[in-house]
Amino acid sequence: MFWRVERNVCLPHDEASLQEAFTLMGRYAGEVDDATKASDLVGALEHLRELPETAGKVAVMGYCLGGLLAYRVAAAGDPDACVSYYGSSIAQHLDVADQVTCPILFHFGEEDAFIPNTEVAAIRGTFESRPDAEVHVQKGAGHAFENLLAPQFGNAEAASRSWPITVDFLERTLRR
């Protein structure tokens, strides 16, 4: 997705790459308008749906900025399901929530320093009447708790609780 701001990005999993990723995220957020982001990602979704190995069923899933982008694709496109892990700034984009027509799963950490619990409550409140929407908050977990390769973020206990929820959700929604 960063190709719009820098081509051929390779980010190994180390501290320097983490800082570079934050820089690229900032540039992507500031230099690429929302319509272009959505168009790029919906185009990728449409391409994936045409691949024989998907059997026409495609979910979108993302973490942090990717969690927001998965949510935005769910609103702009037609995925069969959406999984958003600690999607940053979703609460500022709840105006498109009614455009999300697929089943959607949100994961947050209870102690996320980047996403206040008030924002999680707003997301929960927006989607609570939808039987195909789930919001899970992992106790004792911060931001990026699924990233077990980054000791400053990873939380193995929270990840071991959230991942089975995701797998079950995808199995239920993609098999229908």
Secondary structure in CASP SS format (residue, H / E / C, confidence):
PFRMAT SS
TARGET T0000
AUTHOR 0000-0000-0000
METHOD secondary structure of the structure
MODEL  1
M C 1.00
F H 1.00
W H 1.00
R H 1.00
V C 1.00
E C 1.00
R C 1.00
N C 1.00
V C 1.00
C C 1.00
L C 1.00
P C 1.00
H C 1.00
D C 1.00
E H 1.00
A H 1.00
S H 1.00
L H 1.00
Q H 1.00
E H 1.00
A H 1.00
F H 1.00
T H 1.00
L H 1.00
M H 1.00
G H 1.00
R H 1.00
Y H 1.00
A H 1.00
G H 1.00
E H 1.00
V C 1.00
D C 1.00
D H 1.00
A H 1.00
T H 1.00
K H 1.00
A H 1.00
S H 1.00
D H 1.00
L H 1.00
V H 1.00
G H 1.00
A H 1.00
L H 1.00
E H 1.00
H H 1.00
L H 1.00
R H 1.00
E H 1.00
L C 1.00
P H 1.00
E H 1.00
T H 1.00
A C 1.00
G C 1.00
K C 1.00
V C 1.00
A E 1.00
V E 1.00
M E 1.00
G E 1.00
Y E 1.00
C C 1.00
L H 1.00
G H 1.00
G H 1.00
L H 1.00
L H 1.00
A H 1.00
Y H 1.00
R H 1.00
V H 1.00
A H 1.00
A H 1.00
A H 1.00
G C 1.00
D C 1.00
P C 1.00
D C 1.00
A E 1.00
C E 1.00
V E 1.00
S E 1.00
Y E 1.00
Y C 1.00
G C 1.00
S C 1.00
S C 1.00
I H 1.00
A H 1.00
Q H 1.00
H H 1.00
L H 1.00
D H 1.00
V H 1.00
A H 1.00
D H 1.00
Q H 1.00
V C 1.00
T C 1.00
C C 1.00
P C 1.00
I E 1.00
L E 1.00
F E 1.00
H E 1.00
F E 1.00
G E 1.00
E C 1.00
E C 1.00
D C 1.00
A C 1.00
F C 1.00
I C 1.00
P C 1.00
N H 1.00
T H 1.00
E H 1.00
V H 1.00
A H 1.00
A H 1.00
I H 1.00
R H 1.00
G H 1.00
T H 1.00
F H 1.00
E C 1.00
S C 1.00
R C 1.00
P C 1.00
D C 1.00
A E 1.00
E E 1.00
V E 1.00
H E 1.00
V E 1.00
Q E 1.00
K C 1.00
G C 1.00
A C 1.00
G C 1.00
H C 1.00
A C 1.00
F C 1.00
E C 1.00
N C 1.00
L C 1.00
L C 1.00
A C 1.00
P C 1.00
Q C 1.00
F C 1.00
G C 1.00
N C 1.00
A H 1.00
E H 1.00
A H 1.00
A H 1.00
S H 1.00
R H 1.00
S H 1.00
W H 1.00
P H 1.00
I H 1.00
T H 1.00
V H 1.00
D H 1.00
F H 1.00
L H 1.00
E H 1.00
R H 1.00
T H 1.00
L H 1.00
R C 1.00
R C 1.00
END
